[in-house]
Amino acid sequence: MKYIAVIFILMAVAVYVISLLEYRKLKLTRYEIESGGKLPAPVKFVFISDMHCCFANAENIINKIAYEKPDAIILAGDMVICSAKKEKEIFDMADFINRMSEIADVYYGMGNHEREMEENNELTSLWNRYVSKLNLGVKLLENKSEELNIRGSRITICGLDIPAKYYEKFTGDKLGREDMNSLIGEKDRLAYIVLIAHNPDFFHAYMDWQADLVLSGHNHGGLLRLPVLGGIISPKPRIFPKYDYGIYENNNTKMIVSNGVGGHSVMVRVNNVPELIIINLK
């Protein structure tokens, strides 16, 4: 038993050290997405999710975004941590997002941490002060849409903001197409729709709603990733989550799931380097 305990401790220390090293790395992931003839000109997005007030890669992120010269920047939620103890970091995040908006307009979708801050009576004031710090170049999409016309390409970016009950651990409500219609309305069939939907577990609903491209995060790549098997656990928690990382396609809907650029609570990352995503719509 003594040897087993020693092995367990050494493994835990190894995971901790590897995680510290990985949090300081940043990789660029590129996706080429065909629009099915809906866009007459190419469009480039930078996509970020789940930063959770982690600033280890902040300057690197700004520099890479500036180098890429995107048409827009999309945030898929959980940029902050829902905690009154993180007030300084939360306001620092507003400043950081404002810096991004100096490069290109930012379209900010809500994650469960943003939603919980707004719903929690003790944190509502903090949330309002955070939002008030965001400048005009940041479009906060709480079940709202913004239309873009980029070199003749008409794109609608929709931010799906689902109530906190859909994120509850172990249970949580199921999301369907009718729920989405009640939150953000029916899909505009003429536009190319980019849906910011933080939780990828509801991909079936996004597909039924007929989004063209869904951008999600939330599952943090499964924290620890194994070859072939992929991510081990989601925040739900669910072992080997179905939509942990990468690109998925069903019918005419594609979904890109980011592994995020930060973390909180259990700060574990193994074989799961934080990423900045570049999306080229063709």
RAWO-V648297 format. One record per residue. N is the residue number from 1. RES is the residue in three letters. SS is DSSP state (a for helix, b for strand, c for the rest). PSI is psi in whole degrees, -180 to 180 (999 if undefined). Layout:
BEGIN
N:RES:SS:PSI
N:RES:SS:PSI
END
This chain:
BEGIN
1:MET:c:-36
2:LYS:a:-42
3:TYR:a:-37
4:ILE:a:-42
5:ALA:a:-41
6:VAL:a:-45
7:ILE:a:-43
8:PHE:a:-43
9:ILE:a:-44
10:LEU:a:-39
11:MET:a:-42
12:ALA:a:-41
13:VAL:a:-41
14:ALA:a:-43
15:VAL:a:-41
16:TYR:a:-46
17:VAL:a:-45
18:ILE:a:-41
19:SER:a:-43
20:LEU:a:-41
21:LEU:a:-42
22:GLU:a:-33
23:TYR:c:-19
24:ARG:c:3
25:LYS:c:163
26:LEU:c:127
27:LYS:b:154
28:LEU:b:126
29:THR:b:130
30:ARG:b:138
31:TYR:b:134
32:GLU:b:117
33:ILE:b:123
34:GLU:c:134
35:SER:c:1
36:GLY:c:30
37:GLY:c:5
38:LYS:c:-21
39:LEU:c:121
40:PRO:c:-16
41:ALA:c:150
42:PRO:c:151
43:VAL:b:140
44:LYS:b:130
45:PHE:b:147
46:VAL:b:135
47:PHE:b:127
48:ILE:b:144
49:SER:c:154
50:ASP:c:58
51:MET:c:-32
52:HIS:c:42
53:CYS:c:26
54:CYS:c:118
55:PHE:c:15
56:ALA:c:-34
57:ASN:c:16
58:ALA:a:-52
59:GLU:a:-37
60:ASN:a:-41
61:ILE:a:-48
62:ILE:a:-46
63:ASN:a:-41
64:LYS:a:-39
65:ILE:a:-45
66:ALA:a:-40
67:TYR:a:-38
68:GLU:a:-25
69:LYS:c:62
70:PRO:c:161
71:ASP:c:-27
72:ALA:b:160
73:ILE:b:132
74:ILE:b:128
75:LEU:b:126
76:ALA:c:31
77:GLY:c:170
78:ASP:c:43
79:MET:c:-23
80:VAL:c:179
81:ILE:c:133
82:CYS:c:84
83:SER:c:130
84:ALA:a:-24
85:LYS:a:-14
86:LYS:a:26
87:GLU:a:-46
88:LYS:a:-47
89:GLU:a:-35
90:ILE:a:-44
91:PHE:a:-33
92:ASP:a:-35
93:MET:a:-40
94:ALA:a:-43
95:ASP:a:-40
96:PHE:a:-43
97:ILE:a:-38
98:ASN:a:-37
99:ARG:a:-40
100:MET:a:-38
101:SER:a:-15
102:GLU:c:-17
103:ILE:c:-44
104:ALA:c:158
105:ASP:c:142
106:VAL:b:131
107:TYR:b:112
108:TYR:b:110
109:GLY:b:156
110:MET:c:138
111:GLY:c:-176
112:ASN:a:-30
113:HIS:a:-42
114:GLU:a:-44
115:ARG:a:-44
116:GLU:a:-36
117:MET:a:-44
118:GLU:a:-33
119:GLU:a:-24
120:ASN:c:117
121:ASN:c:-31
122:GLU:c:-17
123:LEU:c:-2
124:THR:a:-42
125:SER:a:-43
126:LEU:a:-43
127:TRP:a:-47
128:ASN:a:-38
129:ARG:a:-36
130:TYR:a:-49
131:VAL:a:-38
132:SER:a:-22
133:LYS:a:-17
134:LEU:c:135
135:ASN:c:-179
136:LEU:c:-17
137:GLY:c:-2
138:VAL:b:118
139:LYS:b:108
140:LEU:b:116
141:LEU:b:86
142:GLU:c:89
143:ASN:c:44
144:LYS:b:165
145:SER:b:152
146:GLU:b:133
147:GLU:b:133
148:LEU:b:143
149:ASN:b:101
150:ILE:b:108
151:ARG:c:40
152:GLY:c:-7
153:SER:b:119
154:ARG:b:119
155:ILE:b:137
156:THR:b:123
157:ILE:b:119
158:CYS:b:131
159:GLY:b:108
160:LEU:b:122
161:ASP:c:101
162:ILE:c:147
163:PRO:c:158
164:ALA:a:-26
165:LYS:a:-24
166:TYR:a:-12
167:TYR:a:1
168:GLU:c:138
169:LYS:c:145
170:PHE:c:-36
171:THR:c:-105
172:GLY:c:141
173:ASP:c:156
174:LYS:c:144
175:LEU:c:133
176:GLY:c:177
177:ARG:a:-40
178:GLU:a:-35
179:ASP:a:-41
180:MET:a:-42
181:ASN:a:-39
182:SER:a:-25
183:LEU:a:-47
184:ILE:a:4
185:GLY:c:174
186:GLU:c:155
187:LYS:c:139
188:ASP:c:111
189:ARG:c:-14
190:LEU:c:-27
191:ALA:c:159
192:TYR:b:121
193:ILE:b:120
194:VAL:b:116
195:LEU:b:118
196:ILE:b:111
197:ALA:b:103
198:HIS:b:-42
199:ASN:b:112
200:PRO:a:-11
201:ASP:a:-17
202:PHE:a:31
203:PHE:a:-38
204:HIS:a:-40
205:ALA:a:-41
206:TYR:a:-37
207:MET:a:-44
208:ASP:a:-34
209:TRP:a:-16
210:GLN:c:40
211:ALA:c:146
212:ASP:c:-47
213:LEU:b:127
214:VAL:b:135
215:LEU:b:119
216:SER:b:171
217:GLY:b:-116
218:HIS:c:-45
219:ASN:c:-2
220:HIS:a:29
221:GLY:a:9
222:GLY:a:12
223:LEU:c:-70
224:LEU:b:122
225:ARG:b:133
226:LEU:b:146
227:PRO:c:138
228:VAL:c:-52
229:LEU:c:-27
230:GLY:b:-151
231:GLY:b:144
232:ILE:c:-41
233:ILE:b:146
234:SER:c:168
235:PRO:c:-10
236:LYS:c:-47
237:PRO:c:148
238:ARG:c:131
239:ILE:b:135
240:PHE:c:66
241:PRO:c:146
242:LYS:c:-42
243:TYR:c:78
244:ASP:c:-34
245:TYR:c:143
246:GLY:b:-156
247:ILE:b:139
248:TYR:b:150
249:GLU:b:136
250:ASN:b:129
251:ASN:c:-123
252:ASN:c:14
253:THR:b:130
254:LYS:b:144
255:MET:b:127
256:ILE:b:125
257:VAL:b:118
258:SER:c:149
259:ASN:c:1
260:GLY:c:172
261:VAL:c:7
262:GLY:c:-159
263:GLY:c:174
264:HIS:c:169
265:SER:c:-103
266:VAL:c:99
267:MET:c:73
268:VAL:c:131
269:ARG:c:116
270:VAL:b:126
271:ASN:c:39
272:ASN:c:60
273:VAL:c:133
274:PRO:c:147
275:GLU:b:150
276:LEU:b:127
277:ILE:b:134
278:ILE:b:123
279:ILE:b:121
280:ASN:b:110
281:LEU:b:126
282:LYS:c:999
END
